[in-house]
Amino acid sequence: MPNYEFEYIENFRDFAAYPCRYGEMTKGVIFRSASISYATEKDIKALLSLGIRSEIDLRGARMWEKLPSPLKERGVEVVEIEIPFSDRFATKEEDVPSWYLNLASDPYCVRKLCQAIIRLPKPLLLHCDAGKDRTGTFGALLLLANGVSRKDAADSYNESYRGHLSKTEMRTKEKYPDLPDYVFHMNEGTIEKFLDLFYEKYGSIEEYLECMGLNDSEIDALSNIFGKQETSAGAVVFHDKKVLLEHMKMGHYSMPKGHVEESDLNLEETAIREIREETGLDATILDGFHKESVFSPRPGAIKRVHWFVATVEGEKTVVQPEEVSEIYFLSPEDALRVLTHDSDREILTEACNFYFK
């Protein structure tokens, strides 16, 4: 396991340390740690050198106010999610597994967390206070969703108790001297007992995610979040109050987009090039609109699409025969009905609100 050197950030590691359903997980996508509020300037520079672009902080409102994230002022997108029951630590070690099950069973909170994991730009840092209970529980479930074995998911949880929390333990015990020893020296069978309760209640990780209210697209994305990371750019193209739609060779209806190429100077240029290649039209990107959608196009891959709004001067198109069957200019209402994917409908709705404002 790689050794990440920090002065005051503990329990830091990459989730991608195990084989999964689609082979190897991509490293550097999602990291986990204890609180970063005690980080030194050297620690912050080390974090930023890893390219951290977003942070999910599970510590709770009291800690957010008392010790805010130092990354908030460094251009990193920080999302704060408070886990219900997280302030009621189990009073006995044998009660910890059922406490974990309570942490993982609030649909609103779990859905919010999963959607943030999907949406936020990567690399992402997920943490709570010690990075062992809330982060450990949800981290194990995230690994299971990606097809990591139960044994390895349990190992990821137990790694937190293998000498990674000395400073956190000392700091916590100074404040709470009567803290039970198991809080920082948990039995390695605890996570297995939690997973027994979890599978008894939900049956499978897929059924669990459905119970939490995630739709099929979100479950696919979360279950491939460590897959090959792909970036595309495209645009919602308007002409004379109509929207350009493509019927793709693969059978679905979409809007023009494609992979970023090395020769593209920026994402807008990627979108313009893809529109020209797929339709023969020269598009103009409008300022003020940039949205993203994230989905899994196939097992073992996750794609982030950057969307813009563009206009064209006419509707005479030249179809790219390798990928596109037909091209249509439709009313926004018809386009919403025709589009195959919910994520595209959401982007089109936002684009229409912007364009017709």
Secondary structure as GFF3:
##gff-version 3
##sequence-region A 1 357
A	DSSP	beta_strand	13	14	.	.	.	ID=ss1
A	DSSP	beta_strand	19	20	.	.	.	ID=ss2
A	DSSP	beta_strand	23	24	.	.	.	ID=ss3
A	DSSP	beta_strand	30	33	.	.	.	ID=ss4
A	DSSP	alpha_helix	41	49	.	.	.	ID=ss5
A	DSSP	beta_strand	54	57	.	.	.	ID=ss6
A	DSSP	alpha_helix	61	66	.	.	.	ID=ss7
A	DSSP	three_ten_helix	72	74	.	.	.	ID=ss8
A	DSSP	beta_strand	77	80	.	.	.	ID=ss9
A	DSSP	three_ten_helix	93	95	.	.	.	ID=ss10
A	DSSP	alpha_helix	96	103	.	.	.	ID=ss11
A	DSSP	alpha_helix	107	119	.	.	.	ID=ss12
A	DSSP	beta_strand	124	127	.	.	.	ID=ss13
A	DSSP	alpha_helix	134	145	.	.	.	ID=ss14
A	DSSP	alpha_helix	150	158	.	.	.	ID=ss15
A	DSSP	three_ten_helix	159	161	.	.	.	ID=ss16
A	DSSP	alpha_helix	166	175	.	.	.	ID=ss17
A	DSSP	three_ten_helix	181	183	.	.	.	ID=ss18
A	DSSP	alpha_helix	190	202	.	.	.	ID=ss19
A	DSSP	alpha_helix	205	211	.	.	.	ID=ss20
A	DSSP	alpha_helix	216	222	.	.	.	ID=ss21
A	DSSP	beta_strand	228	239	.	.	.	ID=ss22
A	DSSP	beta_strand	242	248	.	.	.	ID=ss23
A	DSSP	beta_strand	253	254	.	.	.	ID=ss24
A	DSSP	beta_strand	257	259	.	.	.	ID=ss25
A	DSSP	alpha_helix	267	279	.	.	.	ID=ss26
A	DSSP	beta_strand	284	285	.	.	.	ID=ss27
A	DSSP	beta_strand	291	295	.	.	.	ID=ss28
A	DSSP	beta_strand	301	311	.	.	.	ID=ss29
A	DSSP	beta_strand	324	330	.	.	.	ID=ss30
A	DSSP	alpha_helix	332	338	.	.	.	ID=ss31
A	DSSP	alpha_helix	342	355	.	.	.	ID=ss32
###
